[in-house]
Amino acid sequence: MRKYVIMGIQGSGKGTQSTMLAEDLDLVHIAVGDIFRWNVQHHTKLGAQVRRIMAAGELVSDDLVEGVVKERLTQHDWNYGFIIDGFPRNRRQAEFFLESYDIDGVIHLELPDSEVRRRVLARRLCEDCGLDYNLIDNSPHEPGRCDACGGRLVAREDDTEQALAVRLRDYHSKTNPVLDIFRRKEYVASIDARQDKEQVQKAIREALQLPPYQG
């Protein structure tokens, strides 16, 4: 069983790299942000709470995030392991996680702030089926329309210059200390996320001594 955490600022490719690893190694990809977005799209009580927080460009509280992660991991559908994306985001969450679960490694995707802005502000989401697009390297065939269902593509509520500035500040002030906690336990593999996705995946495999990426 393999258990990994993947960390990196928004736009660094956490979802893409997690999916590539999960599909090949039979891991369950647990994306905390996707869980929150599902609740927002389905108008749950949790979703209404998260919508207000996201629209303000803020991060959800530790209690809320920890509760969602704990509930998701109790489902035990991860027979061969998991890769968790979007958690932990600060020291308290990291300590909670390490007390509760043994992990095999932390993948840290490194990306300069300037590239983060370029990638994040090009993201679009289908408002009907929730499929993700990036106008830089994954544009739809028909501009503004989802290839899968024809739904309208919109920017995420929190993908604005103002909200991104808040997230960058929070990331650097809160998440870097988390990496320091993991580094003390020799868990962290730092990867240059400016490369194309196949090169990033190969670098992850080499750093974690996993079977090579076949492409």
N, C-alpha and C positions, 0 to 999 in steps of 0.2 A: 504494500500500500504506500502510495506517495501523497504527501500533503504539502502544498506550496502556497505561498502568498505572493501576489504580484503587485508591485507598487510603482507609481509613476504619476506625474501630473496629468490632468485631463488632456487628451489629444496625443498621448505618448504611445498609444497602441495596445493598452492593456487588454481590451476586449478581443482584439484580433489575435494577439499572441496567446491568450488564454484558450481561445477556441481552437487554435491550431494544435496546442498541446493536448487539450482535452480529447479532441477527436482521435488523435493518434494513440494516446496512452490510456484510453477508457477512464479518464478522470471526469468528475462532475465540475463544471464551471459554475461557480457561485458568484454572480455579479450583484453586489449590494445595491448599486445604482439602478440596475434593471428591476430589482424587487420593488424599490420605491416607485420607479416609473410605472410599473404594472399597476400598483395601487392608485397612482394618480389617474391613469387612463380609465380605470374601472371605478373611479369615484368612491373609493372606500373611505372610511373614517381616517385611517392612516394616510391615505392619499391626499385628503383635504389638508391635513396638517403639513405634509411634505410640500404640497404645492405652494403654500404660503412661504415656507422657508426657502425653497428653490427660487421663487420669484424675487426674493430679496437678495439672492446671491450668497446666502449664508449656508453653513453646514448644519445638518441635523444633530440633535443632542447625542451625547455618549450613551445615555440610557436607551434612547430610541434605537440607535444603531446596534448596540450590544444585544438588545432584545430580539431584533430581526435576525441577526447572525446566529444567535443561540437557537432560536426556533427553527431556522433553516437547517442547521447541522444536526438537530435531533431527528430529522427525517431519515437519516441513515440510508440514503440511496447511493452513497459514494463507496461502493464495495472495493474499488481499486484506488480510491483516493479522491482528492479534490484540489482545485486551484481557486483561491478566493481573491476576488478583484474588488478594490474599493474599501478595503478594511485590512488592518487598522489604520486610522488617520492621525492618531495622537498617542501620547505616552500612556494614558489611562487605558485606551482600547488595546494597545500592544500588550500591556501587562495582563489585562483580562484574558486576552487570547492565549498568551504563553502559559498562563496558569491552567487553562482549560484543555489545550490541545498541543500535542507534539507536532512539530513541523520539520520538513526535510530541507527546506531552503526558501529564501526570499529572492525573488527576481526584481531588480530595481531598474526600470527603464529610464534612462537619463535623456532629457530633452531641454534645450535652451528655451527661455521664456518667449523669445521672438518667434520660434518655430511653433510653440504652443498656440500663440495667438493666430498664426496663419492657419493652422489645422482646425482649431476649435471653431473659429468664425466661419469656416466653410462647411460645417456639419449641418445636415438636414435630417429630419425624421418624418416618416409617413404618419399623418395624423389618424389614418384608419387602421393600418396593420402594425405600425410601430417599427418598420424596417428602417435601419440606419443607412445613411449615405454620407459620402464626403465629396464635395464638388471638385476637389483637387484630383483625386485618383479613382473615384467611384461614382461618376455622374450617372443619372438616369438617362435612358434613351430619349425620353421626351422631357424637356426641361420642366421642372416643377411638379412632375408626376411620378408616382411610384411604379417601377417596372412590374412588381408582383400583383398589385391590386388596382392601380390607377388612382390611388388616393393622392391628395395634395401634400406636397412636401413643405414642411415648415421648420424654422429654426427652433431649437429647444428654448423654453422660457428663460433658462439660465445661461444661454450662449449669447451674452451681450458683452460689450467692452467693459461696462461697469461691473457686472457680476464676475467676469473673468478676472478683473483686477483684484477683487476681494478674494477669489479662490487662489490666485497665485500667492497673495500675501499669506493667506492661511496655510497653504501647502508648505511654503518655505519655513514658516515659523513653527508649525506643529508637526509636520510629517518628517522633517529632517531629524529631529530628536528620536523619532521611532526607528529610523534607519540606524542610528547610533546604538540603540538597545539591541537590535538584531545583529549588528556588526560585532558587538562584544561576545556574542554567542557563535560568531563565525558562520552566520547563516546567509550573508548577502552576496549575490552575484550581480554586479552592476554592468549594464549593457547599453551601448550607444544606440539610442532609438531613432537616430537620424537616418539610418540605413533603410533599405527597402525591407518589407516584412519578412521575406525569405531569409535574408542575411541576419536579421534580428533573431529569427527563430533558430537558425544554425548556431548563433553565438550563445543563445540560452541553453541549447542542448549540450554544447561543449562545456560550458561553465558548470552545469549540473551533472555532467557525466551521464547523460541520457542517450538512448539510441539516436543515431544521426537522423536529421530531417531529410526525407527523400524527395519532398516537393511534389 
